[in-house]
Amino acid sequence: MARIRVGLLPTSSFMVGTLPVPKYADAEKTQFATDRETGAKLMTITLFFMEEDRAEAMKITVPETGLPNGLKPGVPVRPVELFATPWARVFNGQLSDGIAYRVERLDLVAPVPAADAA
């Protein structure tokens, strides 16, 4: 399966849309999905991606160990090592496809200090 590194413009920004929730390995939601290399539990978070004149919501998978303290809706973050993986499957004769996004970790973006009023 092809993993494609996602390049971002310097003007790109991300903001937390929803709190992270566990990702499950089965439809019955009895087994947590884990990272194959580290064994860390995987979480899914919705981020708002903003670039130039557009914005879109993206569901992104991140290891629990890559989530910083202080995440809440509206907080600006920077994804580290963002990859896209195209996928497709046939279920009950219907083709479904999409792109799965994954990051190594999320970093909080420190707010830019306001200029002192003089």
N, CA, C and O atoms as CSV, one atom per row, in Angstrom:
chain,resi,resn,atom,element,x,y,z
A,1,MET,N,N,0.844,-1.170,0.000
A,1,MET,CA,C,0.000,0.000,0.000
A,1,MET,C,C,0.892,1.236,0.000
A,1,MET,O,O,1.837,1.321,0.784
A,2,ALA,N,N,0.599,2.179,-0.864
A,2,ALA,CA,C,1.421,3.378,-1.006
A,2,ALA,C,C,1.157,4.364,0.121
A,2,ALA,O,O,0.009,4.706,0.405
A,3,ARG,N,N,2.225,4.816,0.758
A,3,ARG,CA,C,2.145,5.911,1.733
A,3,ARG,C,C,2.741,7.127,1.077
A,3,ARG,O,O,3.864,7.077,0.574
A,4,ILE,N,N,2.007,8.218,1.075
A,4,ILE,CA,C,2.446,9.432,0.402
A,4,ILE,C,C,2.626,10.533,1.434
A,4,ILE,O,O,1.686,10.895,2.142
A,5,ARG,N,N,3.841,11.062,1.513
A,5,ARG,CA,C,4.105,12.177,2.425
A,5,ARG,C,C,3.350,13.402,1.909
A,5,ARG,O,O,3.411,13.730,0.724
A,6,VAL,N,N,2.645,14.067,2.810
A,6,VAL,CA,C,1.869,15.243,2.431
A,6,VAL,C,C,2.708,16.486,2.670
A,6,VAL,O,O,3.146,16.746,3.791
A,7,GLY,N,N,2.930,17.252,1.606
A,7,GLY,CA,C,3.652,18.514,1.707
A,7,GLY,C,C,2.667,19.646,1.974
A,7,GLY,O,O,1.600,19.712,1.364
A,8,LEU,N,N,3.030,20.514,2.872
A,8,LEU,CA,C,2.151,21.622,3.244
A,8,LEU,C,C,2.808,22.955,2.923
A,8,LEU,O,O,4.026,23.097,3.020
A,9,LEU,N,N,1.997,23.923,2.544
A,9,LEU,CA,C,2.502,25.273,2.322
A,9,LEU,C,C,2.831,25.919,3.659
A,9,LEU,O,O,2.252,25.549,4.681
A,10,PRO,N,N,3.750,26.877,3.669
A,10,PRO,CA,C,4.064,27.565,4.933
A,10,PRO,C,C,2.836,28.272,5.525
A,10,PRO,O,O,2.785,28.527,6.728
A,11,THR,N,N,1.865,28.581,4.690
A,11,THR,CA,C,0.663,29.277,5.168
A,11,THR,C,C,-0.422,28.311,5.640
A,11,THR,O,O,-1.475,28.754,6.099
A,12,SER,N,N,-0.190,27.004,5.537
A,12,SER,CA,C,-1.177,26.021,5.986
A,12,SER,C,C,-1.293,26.046,7.502
A,12,SER,O,O,-0.305,26.241,8.210
A,13,SER,N,N,-2.511,25.847,7.991
A,13,SER,CA,C,-2.698,25.768,9.438
A,13,SER,C,C,-3.752,24.720,9.763
A,13,SER,O,O,-4.607,24.396,8.940
A,14,PHE,N,N,-3.670,24.199,10.980
A,14,PHE,CA,C,-4.589,23.172,11.461
A,14,PHE,C,C,-5.123,23.587,12.825
A,14,PHE,O,O,-4.420,24.202,13.626
A,15,MET,N,N,-6.380,23.238,13.069
A,15,MET,CA,C,-7.011,23.525,14.341
A,15,MET,C,C,-7.801,22.293,14.773
A,15,MET,O,O,-8.433,21.639,13.943
A,16,VAL,N,N,-7.770,21.975,16.057
A,16,VAL,CA,C,-8.494,20.825,16.577
A,16,VAL,C,C,-9.988,21.056,16.411
A,16,VAL,O,O,-10.512,22.102,16.795
A,17,GLY,N,N,-10.673,20.063,15.832
A,17,GLY,CA,C,-12.118,20.136,15.667
A,17,GLY,C,C,-12.842,19.321,16.726
A,17,GLY,O,O,-13.831,19.779,17.299
A,18,THR,N,N,-12.350,18.106,16.989
A,18,THR,CA,C,-12.944,17.242,18.022
A,18,THR,C,C,-11.833,16.619,18.843
A,18,THR,O,O,-10.690,16.521,18.396
A,19,LEU,N,N,-12.179,16.202,20.042
A,19,LEU,CA,C,-11.217,15.507,20.883
A,19,LEU,C,C,-10.912,14.131,20.297
A,19,LEU,O,O,-11.753,13.563,19.600
A,20,PRO,N,N,-9.720,13.582,20.566
A,20,PRO,CA,C,-9.377,12.264,20.035
A,20,PRO,C,C,-10.250,11.172,20.638
A,20,PRO,O,O,-10.627,11.231,21.808
A,21,VAL,N,N,-10.564,10.177,19.817
A,21,VAL,CA,C,-11.328,9.004,20.256
A,21,VAL,C,C,-10.548,7.759,19.847
A,21,VAL,O,O,-9.811,7.792,18.862
A,22,PRO,N,N,-10.699,6.663,20.590
A,22,PRO,CA,C,-9.966,5.436,20.237
A,22,PRO,C,C,-10.376,4.913,18.862
A,22,PRO,O,O,-11.532,5.019,18.451
A,23,LYS,N,N,-9.404,4.353,18.176
A,23,LYS,CA,C,-9.648,3.685,16.896
A,23,LYS,C,C,-9.722,2.187,17.192
A,23,LYS,O,O,-8.904,1.650,17.939
A,24,TYR,N,N,-10.708,1.525,16.599
A,24,TYR,CA,C,-10.903,0.098,16.863
A,24,TYR,C,C,-10.476,-0.739,15.669
A,24,TYR,O,O,-10.570,-0.308,14.520
A,25,ALA,N,N,-10.004,-1.949,15.966
A,25,ALA,CA,C,-9.544,-2.866,14.932
A,25,ALA,C,C,-10.670,-3.740,14.407
A,25,ALA,O,O,-10.501,-4.413,13.390
A,26,ASP,N,N,-11.829,-3.744,15.085
A,26,ASP,CA,C,-12.935,-4.603,14.667
A,26,ASP,C,C,-14.254,-3.827,14.713
A,26,ASP,O,O,-14.373,-2.820,15.411
A,27,ALA,N,N,-15.219,-4.308,13.972
A,27,ALA,CA,C,-16.526,-3.635,13.876
A,27,ALA,C,C,-17.292,-3.663,15.191
A,27,ALA,O,O,-18.120,-2.788,15.444
A,28,GLU,N,N,-17.026,-4.652,16.023
A,28,GLU,CA,C,-17.733,-4.780,17.306
A,28,GLU,C,C,-17.159,-3.846,18.368
A,28,GLU,O,O,-17.712,-3.732,19.462
A,29,LYS,N,N,-16.059,-3.184,18.047
A,29,LYS,CA,C,-15.384,-2.258,18.960
A,29,LYS,C,C,-14.967,-2.938,20.265
A,29,LYS,O,O,-15.210,-2.432,21.361
A,30,THR,N,N,-14.332,-4.102,20.108
A,30,THR,CA,C,-13.832,-4.824,21.276
A,30,THR,C,C,-12.304,-4.802,21.347
A,30,THR,O,O,-11.735,-5.054,22.408
A,31,GLN,N,N,-11.631,-4.502,20.224
A,31,GLN,CA,C,-10.170,-4.492,20.164
A,31,GLN,C,C,-9.679,-3.131,19.689
A,31,GLN,O,O,-10.065,-2.668,18.616
A,32,PHE,N,N,-8.829,-2.489,20.487
A,32,PHE,CA,C,-8.244,-1.220,20.069
A,32,PHE,C,C,-7.246,-1.470,18.941
A,32,PHE,O,O,-6.525,-2.468,18.945
A,33,ALA,N,N,-7.214,-0.562,17.986
A,33,ALA,CA,C,-6.192,-0.613,16.945
A,33,ALA,C,C,-4.883,-0.126,17.556
A,33,ALA,O,O,-4.870,0.811,18.354
A,34,THR,N,N,-3.790,-0.767,17.176
A,34,THR,CA,C,-2.482,-0.388,17.713
A,34,THR,C,C,-1.485,-0.206,16.584
A,34,THR,O,O,-1.631,-0.773,15.501
A,35,ASP,N,N,-0.477,0.593,16.859
A,35,ASP,CA,C,0.605,0.822,15.909
A,35,ASP,C,C,1.400,-0.471,15.769
A,35,ASP,O,O,1.771,-1.081,16.772
A,36,ARG,N,N,1.661,-0.890,14.551
A,36,ARG,CA,C,2.357,-2.161,14.309
A,36,ARG,C,C,3.786,-2.156,14.816
A,36,ARG,O,O,4.306,-3.199,15.212
A,37,GLU,N,N,4.435,-0.985,14.808
A,37,GLU,CA,C,5.838,-0.920,15.223
A,37,GLU,C,C,6.007,-0.705,16.720
A,37,GLU,O,O,6.872,-1.325,17.339
A,38,THR,N,N,5.184,0.173,17.315
A,38,THR,CA,C,5.390,0.536,18.719
A,38,THR,C,C,4.390,-0.101,19.675
A,38,THR,O,O,4.639,-0.172,20.879
A,39,GLY,N,N,3.256,-0.565,19.145
A,39,GLY,CA,C,2.215,-1.120,20.002
A,39,GLY,C,C,1.340,-0.067,20.663
A,39,GLY,O,O,0.439,-0.411,21.429
A,40,ALA,N,N,1.589,1.220,20.381
A,40,ALA,CA,C,0.800,2.304,20.979
A,40,ALA,C,C,-0.638,2.255,20.465
A,40,ALA,O,O,-0.878,1.936,19.300
A,41,LYS,N,N,-1.581,2.570,21.333
A,41,LYS,CA,C,-2.988,2.622,20.944
A,41,LYS,C,C,-3.173,3.768,19.950
A,41,LYS,O,O,-2.608,4.847,20.124
A,42,LEU,N,N,-3.973,3.521,18.900
A,42,LEU,CA,C,-4.233,4.537,17.890
A,42,LEU,C,C,-5.512,5.295,18.218
A,42,LEU,O,O,-6.492,4.722,18.693
A,43,MET,N,N,-5.478,6.588,17.953
A,43,MET,CA,C,-6.610,7.463,18.195
A,43,MET,C,C,-6.962,8.158,16.876
A,43,MET,O,O,-6.132,8.272,15.975
A,44,THR,N,N,-8.209,8.618,16.787
A,44,THR,CA,C,-8.662,9.387,15.633
A,44,THR,C,C,-9.083,10.761,16.129
A,44,THR,O,O,-9.794,10.884,17.126
A,45,ILE,N,N,-8.642,11.783,15.429
A,45,ILE,CA,C,-8.980,13.154,15.785
A,45,ILE,C,C,-9.404,13.891,14.521
A,45,ILE,O,O,-8.863,13.647,13.443
A,46,THR,N,N,-10.362,14.783,14.653
A,46,THR,CA,C,-10.756,15.615,13.518
A,46,THR,C,C,-10.045,16.950,13.639
A,46,THR,O,O,-10.135,17.635,14.658
A,47,LEU,N,N,-9.334,17.307,12.575
A,47,LEU,CA,C,-8.659,18.596,12.502
A,47,LEU,C,C,-9.265,19.404,11.365
A,47,LEU,O,O,-9.686,18.846,10.351
A,48,PHE,N,N,-9.307,20.708,11.538
A,48,PHE,CA,C,-9.687,21.597,10.439
A,48,PHE,C,C,-8.401,22.054,9.779
A,48,PHE,O,O,-7.519,22.617,10.427
A,49,PHE,N,N,-8.306,21.805,8.482
A,49,PHE,CA,C,-7.148,22.168,7.673
A,49,PHE,C,C,-7.500,23.428,6.899
A,49,PHE,O,O,-8.494,23.457,6.173
A,50,MET,N,N,-6.690,24.469,7.052
A,50,MET,CA,C,-6.946,25.735,6.370
A,50,MET,C,C,-5.732,26.117,5.537
A,50,MET,O,O,-4.595,26.110,6.009
A,51,GLU,N,N,-6.015,26.455,4.268
A,51,GLU,CA,C,-4.947,26.837,3.354
A,51,GLU,C,C,-5.521,27.777,2.315
A,51,GLU,O,O,-6.500,27.459,1.640
A,52,GLU,N,N,-4.903,28.933,2.197
A,52,GLU,CA,C,-5.358,29.968,1.266
A,52,GLU,C,C,-6.836,30.264,1.511
A,52,GLU,O,O,-7.194,30.653,2.622
A,53,ASP,N,N,-7.703,30.096,0.519
A,53,ASP,CA,C,-9.117,30.451,0.666
A,53,ASP,C,C,-10.016,29.244,0.911
A,53,ASP,O,O,-11.203,29.293,0.590
A,54,ARG,N,N,-9.478,28.166,1.470
A,54,ARG,CA,C,-10.316,26.991,1.668
A,54,ARG,C,C,-10.039,26.359,3.030
A,54,ARG,O,O,-8.984,26.558,3.633
A,55,ALA,N,N,-11.018,25.599,3.483
A,55,ALA,CA,C,-10.879,24.862,4.743
A,55,ALA,C,C,-11.637,23.553,4.600
A,55,ALA,O,O,-12.657,23.491,3.914
A,56,GLU,N,N,-11.144,22.522,5.241
A,56,GLU,CA,C,-11.861,21.248,5.244
A,56,GLU,C,C,-11.541,20.480,6.512
A,56,GLU,O,O,-10.476,20.645,7.107
A,57,ALA,N,N,-12.478,19.641,6.913
A,57,ALA,CA,C,-12.283,18.790,8.079
A,57,ALA,C,C,-11.584,17.509,7.630
A,57,ALA,O,O,-11.930,16.932,6.599
A,58,MET,N,N,-10.605,17.074,8.406
A,58,MET,CA,C,-9.859,15.853,8.104
A,58,MET,C,C,-9.831,14.964,9.332
A,58,MET,O,O,-9.513,15.422,10.430
A,59,LYS,N,N,-10.163,13.692,9.149
A,59,LYS,CA,C,-9.989,12.720,10.223
A,59,LYS,C,C,-8.576,12.181,10.102
A,59,LYS,O,O,-8.161,11.726,9.036
A,60,ILE,N,N,-7.846,12.236,11.195
A,60,ILE,CA,C,-6.443,11.841,11.175
A,60,ILE,C,C,-6.186,10.838,12.294
A,60,ILE,O,O,-6.661,11.014,13.416
A,61,THR,N,N,-5.432,9.786,11.982
A,61,THR,CA,C,-5.031,8.804,12.979
A,61,THR,C,C,-3.697,9.222,13.570
A,61,THR,O,O,-2.783,9.623,12.849
A,62,VAL,N,N,-3.595,9.126,14.883
A,62,VAL,CA,C,-2.363,9.489,15.585
A,62,VAL,C,C,-2.172,8.524,16.758
A,62,VAL,O,O,-3.140,8.199,17.447
A,63,PRO,N,N,-0.938,8.060,16.996
A,63,PRO,CA,C,-0.720,7.221,18.167
A,63,PRO,C,C,-1.023,8.016,19.442
A,63,PRO,O,O,-0.783,9.221,19.502
A,64,GLU,N,N,-1.545,7.338,20.443
A,64,GLU,CA,C,-1.871,8.016,21.701
A,64,GLU,C,C,-0.642,8.723,22.269
A,64,GLU,O,O,-0.766,9.771,22.902
A,65,THR,N,N,0.541,8.155,22.045
A,65,THR,CA,C,1.790,8.751,22.541
A,65,THR,C,C,2.138,10.047,21.804
A,65,THR,O,O,2.999,10.799,22.261
A,66,GLY,N,N,1.480,10.321,20.667
A,66,GLY,CA,C,1.750,11.528,19.886
A,66,GLY,C,C,0.770,12.658,20.146
A,66,GLY,O,O,0.756,13.655,19.425
A,67,LEU,N,N,-0.059,12.499,21.188
A,67,LEU,CA,C,-1.041,13.529,21.522
A,67,LEU,C,C,-0.522,14.381,22.675
A,67,LEU,O,O,-0.247,13.853,23.752
A,68,PRO,N,N,-0.382,15.694,22.468
A,68,PRO,CA,C,0.106,16.549,23.548
A,68,PRO,C,C,-0.997,16.861,24.553
A,68,PRO,O,O,-2.181,16.755,24.231
A,69,ASN,N,N,-0.622,17.240,25.750
A,69,ASN,CA,C,-1.582,17.726,26.734
A,69,ASN,C,C,-2.118,19.073,26.253
A,69,ASN,O,O,-1.413,19.825,25.582
A,70,GLY,N,N,-3.350,19.366,26.595
A,70,GLY,CA,C,-3.918,20.661,26.239
A,70,GLY,C,C,-4.734,20.661,24.968
A,70,GLY,O,O,-5.162,21.723,24.515
A,71,LEU,N,N,-4.965,19.485,24.372
A,71,LEU,CA,C,-5.789,19.439,23.162
A,71,LEU,C,C,-7.246,19.712,23.521
A,71,LEU,O,O,-7.793,19.108,24.444
A,72,LYS,N,N,-7.858,20.614,22.792
A,72,LYS,CA,C,-9.292,20.864,22.913
A,72,LYS,C,C,-9.728,21.559,21.640
A,72,LYS,O,O,-8.901,22.147,20.944
A,73,PRO,N,N,-11.010,21.504,21.323
A,73,PRO,CA,C,-11.478,22.143,20.094
A,73,PRO,C,C,-11.049,23.617,20.025
A,73,PRO,O,O,-11.147,24.368,20.996
A,74,GLY,N,N,-10.572,23.989,18.841
A,74,GLY,CA,C,-10.142,25.363,18.605
A,74,GLY,C,C,-8.664,25.610,18.803
A,74,GLY,O,O,-8.167,26.674,18.435
A,75,VAL,N,N,-7.944,24.653,19.376
A,75,VAL,CA,C,-6.510,24.822,19.633
A,75,VAL,C,C,-5.733,24.589,18.339
A,75,VAL,O,O,-5.948,23.581,17.666
A,76,PRO,N,N,-4.830,25.512,17.982
A,76,PRO,CA,C,-4.004,25.303,16.784
A,76,PRO,C,C,-2.930,24.238,17.037
A,76,PRO,O,O,-2.300,24.214,18.094
A,77,VAL,N,N,-2.738,23.369,16.057
A,77,VAL,CA,C,-1.742,22.303,16.146
A,77,VAL,C,C,-0.966,22.207,14.835
A,77,VAL,O,O,-1.386,22.735,13.806
A,78,ARG,N,N,0.172,21.520,14.897
A,78,ARG,CA,C,0.966,21.252,13.698
A,78,ARG,C,C,1.180,19.748,13.610
A,78,ARG,O,O,1.785,19.163,14.509
A,79,PRO,N,N,0.693,19.102,12.537
A,79,PRO,CA,C,0.951,17.669,12.369
A,79,PRO,C,C,2.406,17.436,11.978
A,79,PRO,O,O,2.966,18.165,11.160
A,80,VAL,N,N,3.008,16.410,12.573
A,80,VAL,CA,C,4.391,16.056,12.281
A,80,VAL,C,C,4.380,14.726,11.544
A,80,VAL,O,O,3.798,13.747,12.012
A,81,GLU,N,N,5.031,14.703,10.384
A,81,GLU,CA,C,5.092,13.500,9.543
A,81,GLU,C,C,3.695,13.081,9.096
A,81,GLU,O,O,3.228,11.993,9.434
A,82,LEU,N,N,3.031,13.951,8.335
A,82,LEU,CA,C,1.692,13.669,7.812
A,82,LEU,C,C,1.809,12.836,6.544
A,82,LEU,O,O,2.505,13.209,5.600
A,83,PHE,N,N,1.107,11.686,6.539
A,83,PHE,CA,C,1.099,10.786,5.390
A,83,PHE,C,C,-0.341,10.507,4.974
A,83,PHE,O,O,-1.246,10.475,5.807
A,84,ALA,N,N,-0.538,10.307,3.676
A,84,ALA,CA,C,-1.834,9.918,3.122
A,84,ALA,C,C,-1.685,8.531,2.513
A,84,ALA,O,O,-0.698,8.238,1.837
A,85,THR,N,N,-2.682,7.677,2.763
A,85,THR,CA,C,-2.681,6.326,2.196
A,85,THR,C,C,-3.999,6.100,1.480
A,85,THR,O,O,-5.038,5.988,2.130
A,86,PRO,N,N,-3.982,6.030,0.140
A,86,PRO,CA,C,-5.222,5.734,-0.587
A,86,PRO,C,C,-5.673,4.302,-0.288
A,86,PRO,O,O,-4.841,3.408,-0.124
A,87,TRP,N,N,-6.980,4.088,-0.217
A,87,TRP,CA,C,-7.513,2.747,0.036
A,87,TRP,C,C,-8.776,2.529,-0.798
A,87,TRP,O,O,-9.442,3.476,-1.215
A,88,ALA,N,N,-9.077,1.263,-1.023
A,88,ALA,CA,C,-10.311,0.884,-1.727
A,88,ALA,C,C,-10.687,-0.523,-1.283
A,88,ALA,O,O,-9.823,-1.355,-1.005
A,89,ARG,N,N,-12.000,-0.774,-1.221
A,89,ARG,CA,C,-12.471,-2.123,-0.893
A,89,ARG,C,C,-13.850,-2.310,-1.489
A,89,ARG,O,O,-14.579,-1.351,-1.742
A,90,VAL,N,N,-14.186,-3.565,-1.705
A,90,VAL,CA,C,-15.519,-3.920,-2.200
A,90,VAL,C,C,-16.246,-4.609,-1.055
A,90,VAL,O,O,-15.751,-5.585,-0.493
A,91,PHE,N,N,-17.424,-4.095,-0.714
A,91,PHE,CA,C,-18.231,-4.670,0.353
A,91,PHE,C,C,-19.656,-4.782,-0.163
A,91,PHE,O,O,-20.258,-3.787,-0.567
A,92,ASN,N,N,-20.198,-6.002,-0.149
A,92,ASN,CA,C,-21.543,-6.261,-0.690
A,92,ASN,C,C,-21.684,-5.756,-2.130
A,92,ASN,O,O,-22.717,-5.204,-2.509
A,93,GLY,N,N,-20.642,-5.952,-2.911
A,93,GLY,CA,C,-20.681,-5.574,-4.316
A,93,GLY,C,C,-20.506,-4.086,-4.587
A,93,GLY,O,O,-20.534,-3.662,-5.742
A,94,GLN,N,N,-20.328,-3.296,-3.547
A,94,GLN,CA,C,-20.154,-1.849,-3.714
A,94,GLN,C,C,-18.706,-1.471,-3.452
A,94,GLN,O,O,-18.111,-1.897,-2.462
A,95,LEU,N,N,-18.146,-0.671,-4.345
A,95,LEU,CA,C,-16.785,-0.178,-4.176
A,95,LEU,C,C,-16.830,1.073,-3.309
A,95,LEU,O,O,-17.611,1.990,-3.563
A,96,SER,N,N,-15.987,1.100,-2.283
A,96,SER,CA,C,-15.797,2.332,-1.525
A,96,SER,C,C,-14.305,2.608,-1.484
A,96,SER,O,O,-13.488,1.688,-1.451
A,97,ASP,N,N,-13.965,3.884,-1.488
A,97,ASP,CA,C,-12.559,4.253,-1.490
A,97,ASP,C,C,-12.384,5.579,-0.775
A,97,ASP,O,O,-13.351,6.287,-0.493
A,98,GLY,N,N,-11.159,5.894,-0.495
A,98,GLY,CA,C,-10.865,7.147,0.186
A,98,GLY,C,C,-9.385,7.279,0.451
A,98,GLY,O,O,-8.556,6.586,-0.138
A,99,ILE,N,N,-9.075,8.195,1.360
A,99,ILE,CA,C,-7.696,8.438,1.746
A,99,ILE,C,C,-7.643,8.430,3.269
A,99,ILE,O,O,-8.418,9.124,3.928
A,100,ALA,N,N,-6.730,7.645,3.821
A,100,ALA,CA,C,-6.531,7.611,5.263
A,100,ALA,C,C,-5.324,8.489,5.580
A,100,ALA,O,O,-4.282,8.389,4.933
A,101,TYR,N,N,-5.481,9.352,6.587
A,101,TYR,CA,C,-4.389,10.250,6.992
A,101,TYR,C,C,-3.828,9.792,8.319
A,101,TYR,O,O,-4.559,9.355,9.209
A,102,ARG,N,N,-2.514,9.900,8.436
A,102,ARG,CA,C,-1.830,9.447,9.653
A,102,ARG,C,C,-0.689,10.408,9.956
A,102,ARG,O,O,-0.001,10.875,9.049
A,103,VAL,N,N,-0.496,10.699,11.238
A,103,VAL,CA,C,0.629,11.522,11.664
A,103,VAL,C,C,1.396,10.797,12.759
A,103,VAL,O,O,0.852,9.938,13.453
A,104,GLU,N,N,2.652,11.152,12.900
A,104,GLU,CA,C,3.482,10.620,13.980
A,104,GLU,C,C,3.069,11.240,15.305
A,104,GLU,O,O,2.967,10.563,16.328
A,105,ARG,N,N,2.829,12.573,15.258
A,105,ARG,CA,C,2.409,13.286,16.460
A,105,ARG,C,C,1.825,14.640,16.075
A,105,ARG,O,O,1.968,15.107,14.945
A,106,LEU,N,N,1.168,15.248,17.044
A,106,LEU,CA,C,0.669,16.610,16.898
A,106,LEU,C,C,1.428,17.494,17.879
A,106,LEU,O,O,1.604,17.134,19.043
A,107,ASP,N,N,1.872,18.640,17.407
A,107,ASP,CA,C,2.514,19.625,18.280
A,107,ASP,C,C,1.571,20.799,18.454
A,107,ASP,O,O,0.927,21.233,17.499
A,108,LEU,N,N,1.488,21.313,19.675
A,108,LEU,CA,C,0.703,22.522,19.902
A,108,LEU,C,C,1.445,23.697,19.267
A,108,LEU,O,O,2.672,23.773,19.313
A,109,VAL,N,N,0.682,24.604,18.680
A,109,VAL,CA,C,1.270,25.810,18.091
A,109,VAL,C,C,1.114,26.913,19.120
A,109,VAL,O,O,0.001,27.272,19.503
A,110,ALA,N,N,2.247,27.447,19.561
A,110,ALA,CA,C,2.202,28.509,20.556
A,110,ALA,C,C,1.577,29.747,19.926
A,110,ALA,O,O,1.900,30.102,18.792
A,111,PRO,N,N,0.684,30.400,20.661
A,111,PRO,CA,C,0.100,31.626,20.113
A,111,PRO,C,C,1.175,32.686,19.912
A,111,PRO,O,O,2.118,32.782,20.697
A,112,VAL,N,N,1.029,33.470,18.871
A,112,VAL,CA,C,1.966,34.547,18.587
A,112,VAL,C,C,1.684,35.660,19.577
A,112,VAL,O,O,0.545,36.117,19.676
A,113,PRO,N,N,2.712,36.118,20.328
A,113,PRO,CA,C,2.455,37.173,21.304
A,113,PRO,C,C,2.019,38.465,20.619
A,113,PRO,O,O,2.536,38.838,19.565
A,114,ALA,N,N,1.065,39.129,21.239
A,114,ALA,CA,C,0.571,40.406,20.698
A,114,ALA,C,C,1.650,41.450,20.888
A,114,ALA,O,O,2.377,41.440,21.881
A,115,ALA,N,N,1.746,42.357,19.918
A,115,ALA,CA,C,2.736,43.440,20.009
A,115,ALA,C,C,2.366,44.359,21.174
A,115,ALA,O,O,1.195,44.670,21.392
A,116,ASP,N,N,3.386,44.785,21.913
A,116,ASP,CA,C,3.138,45.675,23.048
A,116,ASP,C,C,2.609,47.013,22.532
A,116,ASP,O,O,3.147,47.586,21.584
A,117,ALA,N,N,1.566,47.487,23.159
A,117,ALA,CA,C,1.029,48.808,22.789
A,117,ALA,C,C,1.910,49.862,23.398
A,117,ALA,O,O,2.149,49.860,24.606
A,118,ALA,N,N,2.396,50.768,22.570
A,118,ALA,CA,C,3.312,51.803,23.092
A,118,ALA,C,C,2.715,53.160,23.012
A,118,ALA,O,O,3.350,54.138,23.407
